[in-house]
């Protein structure tokens, strides 16, 4: 399966995005297409070896829209927003034409200054001529609306621009007919619709400008992340330091980073000591002290000390580049809750046109008043707001993923946001998740053998393993001055331990499960010093020769985080490969509702499946490579920032800051996002359900007046702006 991202130009409402989706889905080989109105992107999945990028772009262009591939060096959201810099300032230039036009149009209807002169029949030819002259610049400035409108009609995918085009051109054409009658036979300029056409265009363009401005604010997260990337780097070549482009750095290059400068790439410190500000990457406000051997990340600021850094990743592979890609993809994605709005959007514009036409004809038949029929026709066309439907979901997702990125929370897509909002069971791994993951051996008990020999066997077997318990054993033995060697035929057994050959003997080091599988008898462990310790058995040639206990410390924020989850009606569950005694020792200190102990990595998936089958909405939180299957099996998965690359790639969300409070913040953000999406959808549907019948004159039976086209256009503009503004509430810090 191949995934392609396209930038689509010319979309103005939900009907447009629906038309692009329909065009892409018709292409042979396309299995899925999702078009995001807010970001102007289309994400298309195709079967391997079928439709290529040019075929997809051609399909979009045939539907009447511009299409291009994104620049690999520039985030999608930034690329689209660059086209709309200072949109409001441009629209304000129209006010010198729009305000006088409105004044002249209403001079005969309202008690305005000089209305007795401007609204008189004697002045009508001059009034009408001035209105037409003032309208012309507005028509010219709105040429993009007419171009899109006619194009969408020709391609049978009408949207908001088509409705505005039909409404304003109908008003203008009818007014030109009346204008000619005024010049020939006299009459009042108050009957003209030049003012309505001009103000409709002004309100539409002003509303779009405000909407674009708000959408750009929602997408500021991408621009903030982009600004973290330094443009240049100080490359060390022997004794010489030269300035090069940061994007040209490769792995193993050596760079010099002076105080106050940003690290130009991910790397490892070779020499020097200093503090790094990583707050814009991880959300952690406290500077981190860096010493030789420590990792540093592109975009972080070196606060003090001159540091020499060996580059480990090129510009496109850095943590920052990965964050940008993740946020970018999330902002271009859709949530399942948007499906209803998408379906309605596909038929919205044709349906509105039919309602407008039927309403206009009905009023003409009922009252024989062509002017009223035209008024109703225009009002229905311009009051309808498909934009609000199309923006209800994506603007909230853009704001939420941006807010999350600033707090060190990476959320993969809109579907993840929606799933996280419904989580009612949080399942936690123990080591490295609820605990700090820094195991240290707290006791060693030899059985029928010399302690040094027992420790040497244990250390030798663990030299190749990367498990935290193995590192703890090695560290302990090194501190005791124990000699050890490299084993032969080493085999790591996930979730159990290791096996190897050492000086002709078969060695097994691992947990109780491994001992049982190998049918090795072990002594009773009722008298061990620490119940919460992870037990590591050491066996030689089928005989248990000793036991090590590796203890860990509970994260300081774990108590508060789990308590908050319970207050949010989220059940907390511990799942671990450790013994039941070790698991209970942790649960005695933390608010855990349920325990699953001595569970192998593959067994974690089974436990999660059982919870899912019982109707629970599960979230798994882990960090190790053994957690990858569980992260994939849960309804949603969160990987801690200290986790392995495999775990972070499998998870639906990643906490860059190694803090369990991030789990609480992620669920809270998701719930707020879903609530705002629902508010937006209720507003978008409710507005159209109320305003379209009102514009059609159906509410006159309740004594309400017929709507004015200008007020209808103002309401339409405010509707889409209201949706975007509501989504921006997610950017506020809570």
N, C-alpha and C positions, 0 to 999 in steps of 0.2 A: 504493500500500500504506500502510495506516494502522497505527500501533502504539499500543496503549493499556496503561497500567499500572494494575492494581487491587490494593488491599489486601484480603487474605482473612483473615477471623477464624475461629477454631475448628479450624484444622488442628493435629493432634497427632502425626501420623506420616506415613510415606511413602505409606501407603494413602490417607490424606486428600488429599494433594497429587495423587495419581494420579486420584482421583475428580473433583477440580476440573478437572484437565486434560481428562478425558474429557467432562465436562459442557460445557466451553467449545468443544471441538472439534466437538461436535454442532451448535453454532449455525451457521446458514447464513451463509456469507461468511467464516468464520474459516479462515485458511490455516495458522496455527501458534499453539500455546499452550504456554507453559513456566511451570510453577508451582514456586516456590522455597519449600521448607518452612522453611529457616532464616530467611529474611527475611519470610515471610508475604506474598509478592507473586505476582502473575500477570502475565506480559507476553504480550499477545495481539496478533497481526497479522491484520488483516482487509482484504479487498478494498475499495477506495474505494467509498463509497456503499452499503455493505451494513449489517452489524450495528453499531449505535451502542453507546455506553457503557451505557445503561440496559438494553439487551437482554443484554449480557454480564453485567451485575451480576445481572439476574433469573435467568439460567442458573445462576450460582454459588449464589444463594440457594435455588433449587429443589433443588440438590444437597445442601442442608442446612448451608450455611456462610454466615457473615456476609460482606458485601462492601461496599466503599466506594471512592471515588476519593481519591487522596492529596492532601494540602494542598500547593499549589504553593510555599508558603513554608517547608515543613518536609520535610527528607529522609525518604525512605521508611523507611530503617533506623531512624532515630530515632523516627519515629511508631510503629513496631511495638514498639520496645523500651521506650517510655514506659509501656506497659501492664504491664510486668513489673518495675518498680522494687522493690528489696528483696524478691525472691521467697523467698529462703531464710528471712528473718526471719519471714515469715508462716507457713511450714511448721513452724518451730521451736515455734510456739504449740500445735501438735498433740501434742508430746511428752508433756505432762502426762496426756494420755489414752492415747497409744499405749504408753508404757513400762509403766504398771500393767496394761494389757490383755495385753501380752506376758507379763508376770510371772505373771498369773493363769492364762493359757492353758497355760503350761508348768510350772505348780506341781506337777502330778501326774506329769510326765514326766521332770523333772530334779531333782537334789538341791539345791534352792534353800532358803534360809532360810524356815522356817515351812511348807515344802511338805507336811509330814506333816499339818498342819491344813488348809491351803488345798486340798490335793489329795484330802482324805478324802471319802468318800461322804456323810458327815454334813453336811459343809460345801458339798457340791456344789450345792444349790439357790441358796445365797447367792453362791457363786463364779460360777455361770452367770448369775445376775441382774446381778452387778457387771460381768461381761464385756459383756453386752448394753447396759447403761447407758453403759459406756465406748466402745462401738462407735458409738452413735448420733451423737455429735458428729463423729466421723470420717466417717460416712456423709453427714452434712449438709455438711461442708466439701468433700466430693468430689462435690457435686451437679452441678458443671459437667462432671465426667467422665461421669456417668450421662446428663445431658442430651445431650452430644455422642454418647455411645455409642448411645442409643436412636434419635437422629436419623439417625446413619449407617446403622443397621440398617434403618430405615424407608425411607431413600433408596437402599438396596442398595449402599452404599459403606462397609462396615464397616472399621474400622481398629483401632488399639491401644485406644482408649477402649471400643470394642465388646467387645473380648476381655476387658478388665478388668471391664467391666460384667457380662458373662455369668459370669465367674469368681467375682467377689465376691458377686454376688446369689445364685448357686448355693450358695456356701458359707454365706451368711447364711440363706437359706431352709431349707437342710438342718439348720443349727444350731438354728433356731427349732423345727423339728420335734423334734429331740433334746432341746431345752430343755423343751418341753412334756412329753416322756416322763420327764425327770428330776423335774419337779415332781409328776407323777402317780405314777410308779413307782420313783423313786430311780435311782441310777447315778452314774457318774463324769463330772465336767465336762471331763475330758481328751479326751472324744470330740468336743467341740464345735469348730466352725471359726470362731467369732467372732474369735478372735485372728488366725487366718490372714487373714480378710477385712480386719480393721483394719490389720494390718501390710502387707498387699499395697497397700492404699490409701495408707498412709504412705510406703512405699518408692517407689511410683509418683509421688506428688506431690513427694517430696523429690528424686527423680531428675530430674523435670521442672524443679524449681526450680534445681538445680545446672546443668542443661543450659541453661536460660534465662540464668543468670548468666554462664556461659561464652560463650554466643552474644553476649551484650551486650558482653563484653570484646572479642570478635572484631570487633564493629561499632564500636569506639571511634573508629576513624579518621574516620567521618562526624561524630561528635559533636565531635572535636577540630577538624575543619575548620569546623564550624558556629560554634564558640566564637571563631574568628578574626574573624568578622564583627562589626564594631563596631555598636552599636545606634544611636548618635547621631553627628552630624557638625556641625562649625562652619562654617556657610554664610556666605560674605562677600557682603554686599549694600551696595555703595558703601563708606561708612566704617564701617558697622555689621556686627558679627559675631553671628549668631543660631544657636542650637542647634536642629537639626531631626533628624528620623529619617533614618538613613543610607539606608533603602530608598526615600526620596522623592527622592534626588538624581537629576538628569538630566544628560545630556551638555551640556557648556559651562558648568555651574555652577562656581563658584570656592569652594574650601574652604580653611580654615586648619588645619594639622596641627601641634600643638605637640610638643615632646620627650616621649617616653614614650607617645604616643598611636598608635593604629593608623590607617592610611590607610583612609578609609571607602568608597573606590571606586577603580577604575583611573583613572589620569590622567597628566598631564604637569606637571612642576614649572615654575611661572611665576617664582618668586623664592625665594631661600634655598638653602642648602647643608647637607646632613646625611647621616648614615649610616642605611641601612634594613636591618633584620633580616628577611630573606625565607626563613629556614631552614624554617619550618613549611609554606611553599608549595613550595619548590624542593629542600629537603634540603641546601642550601648553607649551611654554618655561619658562613662569613665575611661580616660586614656589607658591604653594597654602598654606595659613596659616590654620592650623588645630587646633581646640579646642575641649574640651569635647562635645560629641554629634555629631561631624562631621564624615562623612564617609571617610574611607581610602580604598585603593585598593592594591591588591597583586601586587608586582613588583615595586611600587612607592618607592622612596628613602626618608627616614626621614633625613632631613638635619640638624636639631638641636632639642634638647630637648628629654628627655626620656619619651616615651609614653606608657601608658597601653591601650591595645586594646582588645575589646571583638569581637571574631570572629563571623561573621554572615553567612559565606558560606564556605563549605569545598573546598578542592583544585580543584575538578572537576567542581565546580559551580561558581568559581570566574569570575570577569569581564575579567581578563587576559586569563583564560581558554576558555571563550566564544570567545574572539578575535582570539585566536589561531585556534579554530575550524572553525570559519567563514572564515579566510584567507586560511586555509587548504582546505576547501571545495571549495572556489572560485578558487584556483589554480588548483584543480583537475577537474574543470568543463570545458565545451566547449561553444564556441559562435556559434550561428546559421550560421555565415558567413563561418565556417569551413566545412559545409556540402559538398560543391563541391569538396574540396580537399580530403575529406573522400571517396567520391564515386570513384574518380580517383585512389586513393591509392589502392583500392581493386583489380583493374585489371592492375596496373602499371607494376609490375615485369613480369608477363606473357607476356604483350604487348612488353616490352623491349626485352625479350628473343626472341620473334618471329622476331622483327625488326633486332636484331643482327644476328640471323640465316639466315634470308632472305638476309640481306646485304652481309654477308660473302659468301653465295652461289652465289649471283649475281656477285660479284667481281671475284670469281674463274671462273665462266662461261665466264665472259667478257675478262679476261686477262690470264686465265690459270696459275695464280700465287697463289699457296697455302699459301705462307707466307703473302701476302697482305690480303688474305681472313681471315686468322687467326688474323692478326692485326686489321682488321675492326671488327671482331666478338668480340674480347677482348675489344676494345675501346668503342663500344656501350654498352657493359655490365657494364663497370666500370665508364663511364661518367654519366650515369643516376643517378639521386639523389632523391629518394623518401623521404629521411630524411627531406629535405627542405620543402616538402609539409606537412609532419606531424608536423613539429616544428613551422611553420609559425604563427599559432594561439595560441597554448598553451604557448609558451615562452613569447609572448607579454602579455598574461593574467597573468602569474606568475609575470612578472616584474611590471605590472600595479597595481595588488592587493598588492604587496609588497611595492611599492611606496606609495600607498594610506594608508596602515597600518601605515607607518612611519609618515604620516601627520594626523593621527587620523581619517581616512576615511575607514570604513569597507564596502566592496562591496561584495554582496552575491555570485555572479557567473558571468561567461562570458556573459551570455545572458543579464544580467543587464548592463554590460559595453557597449554592443552594443546598447541597447535601450537608455541609457543615452546619447549616442553620437548623437542621432537623435532628442533629445528633442527640441521643438520649443515653448513650453508654460510651464511656471513655475507657479504653483498655490500655494499660501501661506496661511496658517492659520494665524490668527492675534495674539491672546493671547499666549504668550510663544514662538512664532516663530518670527514674525516681532517685537514683543515687548518683554520686559524682563520677562513678566509673573508674576511680583511681584506687583499684584494689591494692591492698598491702597484706602480706602474710602476717598473721597475728599469733599463730602457734604452729608448731611442727611436732608430730608424735611418731617416732619410729616404732616399728613392730618387729621384734626378733632380729634386729640388724643394727649395725653401727649408724649413728645419726649422720655422720659426714658422708658415709657411703650412700645412705638413703637420699640425702639432699643432692648429692652429685648425680645420681640417677635421674632424679626429678628435673634438675636444671638442664642436664644434657638432652633429655627428651623434649624440653620446652624451648630449646634454642631457636628452632625454625618456626614455631607457632607465633601468630600475631594476636592471639586472644589476650584480653586484659589480664586474665588469670595467669597466663604464661609469663607475661611481663612482670607480674607481681612475684612469681616464684623466682625468676632470674634475679630480680633486684634483691630479694631476700638472701639468696645464696651468695650473691656477690658481696653483700654487706658482711657475710659470715666468712668470706675468704675461701669459699668452696670451689674446688677445681672441677671443671666439666668439659666435655668434648662434644663434637658434632655427631649426631646419630646417623645411622643408615636406614634406608627403606622407610623413611618417615611418611606417615599418613595422618592427616587431620580428619577427625570425624565430627562434623558440625553438630553442636548441641551436646556432645558427649566428652570429647577430649582428643588425645593423640595416641598413636601406636608407632613403634619403631624398633629397630634392632640396634643393640648397643653391646659391643664387645662379645658378640655371639649370643646374647640373651634377648628374649622378647620382652619389651618394655611396654607398659600401658599406663598412661597418666590421664585421669579424668574423673568424672563424677560417678555417683552411685549407679546410674543407669548403665554406663559403660562396663562397670564391674559385673553387674548382673548379666549383661549380654555376653560377656566373656566367661561367665560362670566362675568368677573369682570370689571367694568368700572374704568378707570384710568384718572386722570387729564391730561391736555395738558402739554407737556414737552418742549414747545418752549422756555421757560424762564430759563432752567436749566443753572447752572454756567459754565459747561464744556461740549461742544458738543461731544468731543471724549470719554467721560466717558461711561463705561458700566453701564446701568441702571438696578437696582435691585428693583423690586416692592415688597411690603409687604402687604399681605391681610389677614384679620381676619373675618371669617364667611361671606365670600362673599363681604366684603367691603375693598377697598384699604385704608390702614391706614398710608402709608408713602412710601418714595422713597429714595434709596441710590444711590450714584454715585461712582463707583470704577474706578479710573484712573490708567493707566499703562504708562510706558515710552518706547519709541521706542529704539530698540537696536542701539548702536552708529555706528555699521558697516553696518546697513541695507541700508542706502542711497548709499554707495559705491558699495555694493554687487548687489543691484538691477540695478544700472546704468551699471555695468559691464555686467550683463545678457542681458540688452537691446542692448549693443554694440555687443554682441555675437548673435544677432538676435533671442533672446528668449523673447517672450511676457510675461509680469508679470501680474498676476491676484491675487486679494485678495478675499478670501472667508471666511465669518465669520458669527457667529450667532448673532452678535451685530446689533444695529440699523444702518440704512443707514447714519444717521448723524455722529455716532461714526466712521463708516468705512471711510466716506469722510474726517473726521478730520485727520485720519492717512494718507490717500492718498494725502492730501494737503502737507504733509511733505516728501513723498516718491514717486519715479518714478513708479507709478502703472498704467498699461494700462487699466485695467477693474476691476469692483467691483461687488461682489455678497454678499449682506448683508441679515441678518435675515434668514440664511440658517441653518436648523437643521442638526444634524450629518448624518441622512440618506439622506438628501437633497444634501449634499456635493458630494456623489457618483453620484447623478443624474446630477449635474452640470458637473462633470468630464466626464460622459458618453456623454453628449451633445457636449462637446469640442472634444471628441474622434470621435464622429459621423460626426463632421464638418471637420474632416481630421487633427486635431491637434495632435501632439505627446506630451502627457502631463506628467508633473512631479509634484507630490504633496509633499509639505514640511510641516510637522507638528510635534507635540510633545505629544499631550494629548491622553488619552484613547478614547476620542470622535473622534480622527482622524484616528483610526485604520481602519474603513471601507473605508475612502477616500484613505488612503495609499494603501489599497488592490485594489481599483477600478481604480486608475490611471495606465497609462502605466508603470510608475516607481514611487517609493515613497522613500523619504529620511526622516528619523527621526532624530530630533535634539538630542544631547547627554543628555539633561535634561529630555527627554521624558520618559513615563512610559514603563514598560517591554512589555506590549501588543503592543504599537506603534512600539517599536524597533524590536519586533519579526515579525511584519507584513511588515515592510519596506524592500525595496530592498537594500538600503544602509543606513548606520548609521554614523552620525557625532559625534565622541566621544568628540570633542572640541565643546562647545556650541557657535558656531560662524557661521553666515550666509555666510561668505566668503568661508566656506567649500562647500557650494552648487556650487559656481563658480568653485572652484578647482576640484570638482567631475566631473562636466560636461566637464571641460577643459581636465582633465585626460582621460576621456572616449573618447573624440574626438581624442586626440593624440594617444590613444591605437588603435582605429579603423583605423586611418590613417596608423599607422605602420603595422597593420595586413594586410591591403590592399597592402602596399609596399612589405611585405614579400611574399604574395601570387603572386603578379605580378612577383617578382623575381623568386620564385620557379617554377611557370609555364613557365615563359619566358626562364629561364635557360634551362629547359629540352626540350622545343620546339626548341630552337636554337642548343643546344649541341648534342642532339641525332642524328638529320640529319647530323650535321657536322661530328660526329664520324662515321656515316654510309658512309661518302664519297660523299654525295649528293652536297656538296658545292664546290667540285673540278671543277664543270662547271664554277664557278666564278674565277677560278685560284687559289683557296686556297689549301694549301698542305693537304695531309692526316694526321690526328691527330696521335700523338704517344700515346700508352697506358699509359705511365707514366704521360704525361701532362693531359690526360683524368682523371686519378685518382686524380691528384692534383686539377683539376677544381672541381671535385665532392666533395672533402674534403672542399674546400673553399666555396662551395655553401651553405652547411648547417651551417658552421661557420658564414657566412655573415648574414644569417637569425637570428641567435641567437644574434649576435653582434648588429644588428639593433634593436632588441627588448630591449636590455640593455639600449638604449638611454632613455627609460622611467624611469630609476632609477635616472637620473640626476634631480637635484632640479631645478624647474622653478617656 
